[in-house]
Amino acid sequence: MADTAEPRPEHGLTDFDDAGLAALVARHGGKPFQARQLTHWIYRHGASDAAGLRNLPARLRDAIVADLPIRSSRVVEVSRSADGTEKLLLGLHDGETIESVLIPEGERLTLCISSQVGCPVACVFCASGLDGVRRNLSAGEIVEQVLHARDRVAEARHGGLPARITNVVVMGLGEPLLNLANLEAALARLCDEEGIGLGARRITVSTSGHPERMRRFAALRRSYGLALSLHAAEDQLRKELVPTARAPVAELIEAAQHYFEITGREVTYEVVLLADVNDRPQDAAALIDALHGRTCTVNLIPWNPVDRIDGLRRPEAARVDAFERQLVAGGLNVTVRRQRGSDRDAACGQLRLHRAAET
């Protein structure tokens, strides 16, 4: 799927960059400093309607919001898991829906956001690609997930959520690097010190591959984290797990190494473990051979079951432990992802198109 060439500002004010907001303010008779005030109210203070634009003249703020809404999406539903994870279902301006997930762990609060409506990658174990991809999200629709989640955090402090979102991972619906232009604009807005002010090192983007786009992402020379969904180090097995995969594993790893060399950020290789498919000793040995000498981390993710996907099994804990030990003995740094939010279909690999899932 091609990048969206330009953000589509008919969605809402969040689709405008600073220059676009300045032009909008000027068109309604405002002054340049008032454009920056508008930016502060939208992003730093989370204003979602004209009443929230407090120190702008009433005439100006009413004219601006009459032109376009501040946000083009809304929270349709919040599902809370027994472990404190919360899934937000967002309705978009065209009737489509996406999901994002708040994952608390101690003082850390991670928000997982989507980059597309649906997913084109079609991993055989993942719900997100079951119904294909509808379209890219605009830059504003990506950013609005953070704004809505931040509102939810403020509302739900009594429910035990940490005080603020500390990390953002672009690991929800979609392949982020197939929406690179809008992703780049959205991440820049998230990192704007005069707006949301999230540090680049607190943002991680997950991709299924696309070496040229990984290199383009590296060329931004920002300190974003990069996670490569590898799943297998042997080309044929990876092709079976990720049917849309085109690039050889060696080429993906070289592109990931390039990202590390340009940004200084250690790349994470994600492996969803499936019982008797890619959790065998030979699979661990292939990972060790492929990643030997690389500065990286392997994140093991025991598969989370998905309705409509048959024939796969989550590996037993002992099998995961043995796989981890083999990788560590082979010189790799390894983490194992905890299962979070599975009772609300909010765990890794369980996000999907809400309406399609119900039909």
N, C-alpha and C positions, 0 to 999 in steps of 0.2 A: 504494500500500500504506500502510495507516495505521501510525502510531507504535505501538510496544508501550507500553501505558499505564503499566505498572510493570515494573521489573526483576524477574526471576523467580529469587528466592533459592534455589529448589530446585536450581539448577545447581551452585553452589559458594560458598565464602566471599567470593570476589571480587565477587559480586553484591550484597553488603551495603555500604551506606554506613557512615559512622562511627557514626551512631545505631543502625543495625541491628546492628553488631558489638558495641556497648556492651550492647545488650539481650540478645544471645546470650550474652555473657560473664556478665552478671548472672544469666541463667537457669540457668547452670551453677555459680553460687556465687562467681564471680569479682568483682574490684573494678574500679572505673572505670579506674584507671591501667593495669590489665592489658589492657583493650580497646585502649588506645593501643599497648601493647607488641605486641599481636597484629597491629595494623596495620603496625607497623615491620617485624616478621618477614616478613609476607606481601609487602610492597611494597619496602621498603628493602633487605632482605636476601634476598628471593626464596625464602623457605621454601615448599616444596611438599608437605610431609607433617608429621605430628606431631613427628617427631624434629628438624625444623628450628625449632620454636618453643622455643628453648633455655631462656630464663629464665622461662617460665611453669611453674607447678606441673604435674607429670606428670598428676595427676588431672584438672586443668582442660583441659590441651591434648588429652588423650585423649578426654575427653567432647565437646569441641568438634568434633574431626575425626571422631569416630564419628557425629556428627550430620550433617555434610556434609564433602565433600572441600574442600581449599583451592582447588584448580583443578578445573574440570569438563572441560577439554580436555587433549589430549596431542599431542606431536609424533609424527606417523606416519612422516614421511619428510623428509629434507633432500636437495635437489638443488643441486649446486655447478656454476656456469657457469665456462667457461674464463677469463672476465674477473673472477672473484672474487665475483660476485653469487651469493647463496644464496637458494633458495626453500624455505620451510617449509610442509609440508602438515600441517594440524592436524585431528585427529579430535575431534568434539564429542560431548557426552553422549548425543545422540539418533541417532548414527550418521552425521550430516552431516559434510561436510568444508569447510574454507576454506583459502585460501593467503595467506601474507604473504611479503615479500621483503626481504632485507638487501642494500643497495647500497653498497659501499665506494667512496670516492673520496678518496685521500690520507688526511688525518686525519678526514675527515667520513664518518660512517656513517649512512645514511638507512634507516629501516624503513618499508616500505609495508604498511599494514594494511587489512583488510576491515571492512565495517560490516553486511553482510547475507550470507546464504547464497544465492549467485547475484546476479542484478541485474535490475531491472525496466525499465531504460532502453532496452535493445535497440538501441544504436548499431550500424549496419550493418557496421562494420569491427571490432567488438570481440568477443572470445571470451566475456567475462563474462556477457553476456546471452543467449547461444545457447540456454540451457535455462531461461530465466526466473528467477524468484526463489522461494525456498522459505520463508524467514522472515527476520525481523530478528535480529541478534545482540543478546544482552543486554549491558549495560554491562560485566559481568565478562568475557564472551567477547571483547569488544574489548580490554580491558586485558590479558587473558592473552596475547594475541599479543605484546605488549611484554615480558611476563615470560618467555615461552618464548624469544623472540629474544635477550633479555639473557643467558639461560642459555647459548644457543648461542654467543654472542660470548665468554663466559668459557671455554667448551670449545674454541673454534676459534682462539684467539690464535696458535697455531703455524701456522695456515693463512693468516695474513696479514691477518685482519680487524682494523680499528682497535680501540682499547681499550674504547670504549663507544659506545652509540647516541647520536648527536648530534641527529638530527632524526627526526620522525615525520610521514608523509604519509598521510592517509586517502584513498587512491586505488586500493585493491584492489577486491575484489568488492563490488558494491552501490552504492546512492545514499545517501550519509550523511545528507542532510537529510530523507529519508523515514524515518529512524530517529533523529530529533532528540533525543528525551527520553533515550534510552540513550546517544547520542553525547555529549550534554552531561555526563551523569554520568561517563562514561568519561574524557573530557578533563579534567574536574576532578580525578579521581583521578590521572591522569598528571602533573598540575601540582602536586599536593600536596607541599609542601616537606618534610613529615615522611614522605613515601613515596617515590615514584619521582622526584619533583623535577625534571621536565622543564619548561623555560620555555615559556610560551604562544607566544612568538615562534618557537619551534622546531617548532611544529605547524602543518601546513597541511591544510585540508579541501578536497577537490575535489567539485564538484557540477555536474550537468547543467543546473541552473536552479532552478525553483520560487521565484519572487520573494518570495512571502509568507514562506516558510521562510528565505530569505536574510535577510530583515528581522528575523525572530525570532532568527536566529543572531547578527546584529549587536547585538540588544538584550541579549545576554549581556555586552557591553562588555568582552570579553577580547581579547587581542592575537594571536589565532590568525590565520594566513594563510588567504586564501580564493582558490581557483583555480576559475574558471568554464570548463567544457568547452563552448566556443562552436562551433568547427569551421567555421562559416560565418557571415558577417554578413548574408546575404540570407535572408529568412524561408523561401522555398520550398526553397532548397538545404539549409538547416539541417533542415527537416522531412524531407527525403529521407534525410539522414544520421542523424538522431535521430528516428525515427518517433513516439516518445511525446512529443515536444516539444509544448507547448501555448502557452506564452507567446511573444509576439513578441520578436525580438532586442532592440528598443529598450527593452522593459520589463525584460528581463534586465540590460541594461547600466545602467539606472537603479537597479535593486536593488543591483547591484555597486558603483555609485557611492555609494549610501547606506551600504553596508558600509564603504567607505573613509572617508566623512565621520564615521561614528560611531566607528570603531576606529583610524583613522589608518594602517591597513595597506593598502599598495598591492595591488590585486587583479591576479592573473595570469589572462590569457585563454589557454586551451589550444586549439590547432588541430592536429588530426591531419591531416597532409597526404596526400592520395590523388592519384596521378598522373592528370591530365586530368579531375579531378572538382572539387577545390577549391584547386588549386595554380596557377591561371591568373592572368594579370595583372589581370583584372577582379575576381577574388576578393580579391587583395591591395588593390585600390583600394576595394572595399566595406568591408574592415576598417579602412582608413585613415579613410574617411568616418565610420564608426560610432564609432570610438574617438578621433577627433581631439579634442585638448584634455583628455583624461582622463589622470590619473596612474595608469599601469598598465604592465604588461609583457605582451608576447605571447610565449608559449612554443610554438614550432613543433616538432611531433613527427612526423617521417617515419614512415609507417605500418609497423608490424611485422606481417608475414604471419601468418595464422591458418588452421590446418586447418579445413575445413568452411566457409570463406568464399571464394567464387570471384568472379572478375570484377573484383577490385581489384588495384592495383599500387602498390608503393612508388615514390615519385618519385626520379628520378636526382638525385645530389648537386648537379649544376649547376642543376637546376630549383629545388631548395631554396634554394641560394645566391641565385638571382635573386629569388625571392620575399622572402627576408630583406632583400636590398638595397632592394627597392621599399618595404617597410614602413619601413625606417630612413630612407630618403629622404623618406617621408611624415611623419616626425616621431615614430615609435613606437619604444619601447624593445623589443628583440627578443632572445630566447635561442633556441637550437636544442638540443633534448634529444638526448643521445647514446644510441645503442642499447646497452642493457645486459641481459645474461641471456637473450638470444633463443634460444641453443642449449639452454636448459632451459625454454622457454615461460614465462619470468619477466619478459619485457619489457612495457612499457606496452601494454595491450590484449590480452595473451595469457593473463591469469589466468582460470580457469574453475572450474566445479564438477568436481572430480577424478573422482568416480564417473561422472557423466554423460558426461565426456569419453571414458571407456573403454568405454562401452556402445554 
